[in-house]
Amino acid sequence: MRKRLSLAQLKKYDVNQKVIEALADAQSRSILFSIIKQGKTAMELSEEHRIPLSSVYKKISDLEEIALVKVDKWVLSDNGKKFKLYKSRISKADVRIRKPEPVIILTPNDQNG
């Protein structure tokens, strides 16, 4: 009989799994690592990576949910519209495959500005 996982183990696995899935997704990865040094708006990310704006918002939402991306600040456009500047919370990610589950080492983003 298999050993049952505790709730804490299930939650950890769930987050690890989500981080691995985000890093495996080419669009999420390109968004995440393009906002390490400087925050960008969803529109800038859409144009830079040629990803539909709706997809950028979905990817950003998924990355925020697992705490890989944060809203760095709000900016005001010339016509008075507010935009979020998104920034990566990590500067590096290492995934090591080991039993019983992968080990993920995330390096915090120390970039200022």
Residue, then its C-alpha position, 0 to 999 in steps of 0.5 A: m500500500r502506498k503512503r498517503l501524502s499529507l496536506a502540506q506535501l500535496k500543497k508543496y508538490d502542487v506549487n512545485q508542479k506549477v513552477i515546473e509547468a511555467l518554466a517549461d512553457a516557452q511564452s511564460r519563460s520568455i515573459l518571466f526572464s524579460i522582466i528581470k532587470q526592468g518592469k514592463t507593461a502587458m502591452e510591451l510584453s505582447e509586442e516584444h514577444r509577439i504574444p496576443l495581449s489576452s495570452v500575456y494577461k493569462k500567463i502573467s496571472d498564472l505567474e503571479e499566482i505562484a509568486l514568480v511575478k509581481v506588480d512592480k508599480w503603476v504608471l500613468s500614460d499621457n492620456g491618464k490611463k493606469f498601467k501595471l509594470y510587472k517584474s520578475r521575482i526571480s533571476k534564476a531557476d534551477v530544477r533538479i530531477r531527484k527522487p521522490e520529486p524534483v528540487i526547484i531552486l529559485t534565486p530571488n531577483d535583486q535587480n533595483g529599478 
